[in-house]
Amino acid sequence: MKKGAAVLVGIAALVASAALAGSGAAQPKSTYTIAFIPPVLANPAIKALNDAIQKKAQALGMSFQTIGGQYSPQAQIVAMDAAIQKKVNMILIWPLDPKGIQPSFQKAKAAGIPILGIWSPGVPNVQANFMYDDGPVEATIVKQAAAELKKEGKPCNAGIIQGIPVVNILNARNVGMAQGAKAAGCTILEQQVNQQDNSSGALPIVQAWKTKYGSKMTAVFAYNDPSALGAIAARSGDFQPLVTGMNGDSDGIAAVKAGTLYADGAAPNVEVGEAMAQVAWDIMNHKSYPKTVWFPFEILTKANVGGYASFSQRLSGPVMQVSFVKKGGKIFAETKPNYGG
């Protein structure tokens, strides 16, 4: 190559580099690796969250790993230790037992690995926290269900399928369901924890209620969609309780459309995942970031579910642009595309 041509090529490269830097586009950072430790990967809503983190992380030029995924606090401790040994740059986690996992959080801090947490208010050693408005949404869903029963001329006599109380977000859902039932004048016939977090764990609970209460139980309020589907499977004869769920996974949405699930709270898990990856990138690139980010649920019924974009539709869309805005004293994530909520 002639000297003049080489100079021109070099200038062109510098101009292109400067233009990219000035555009605000993320520079590939292949040395940055973020790891996500889910509470349970088998849950469709958590799988959507995991996939969204991966999608945004890769778009920002980061490497991504999922570590663990069994529904067990002890398994999360093992996964934390594995992430630290792998020397990842950041750990994203939805802790099942925020207190019990603190020794592992302290190890990560000592190793210089920041932690981003989901539904971990007040939990030490978490650099940024991502929150849903589960409790108020659950209360609203229960009130709407009670109003529907009244409209049908039926009393609100309910069974509540609870999540494991040590998990902060699940306890918030438990409290929200009970508060909503009390506010709506419902009689809570029984409450029981689904230790398995799936439909197989919920089915025998509701079958026992069917035997005990029969048609007297007119509603079953469930803390997640798998539990709601277990309750639906227990229906037979004159045992036909109105059922509600939470998460907005594909099976839950299908049940709302079919009319077998009265209402569902749709978690914005794709938005949460992409926002977490964005904050991780911002922290590692020494940019400002919010310490607590809030996300709203959508309440879906047969009347509005037709316009809802599913997890798979959101994941198949373009990578979201994430920004953070203050509303009513809280910081909320806003995304483009905006799928509602």
Order of alpha helices (4+ residues) and beta strands (2+ residues): alpha-beta-alpha-beta-alpha-beta-alpha-beta-beta-alpha-beta-alpha-beta-alpha-beta-alpha-beta-alpha-beta-alpha-beta-beta-alpha-beta-beta
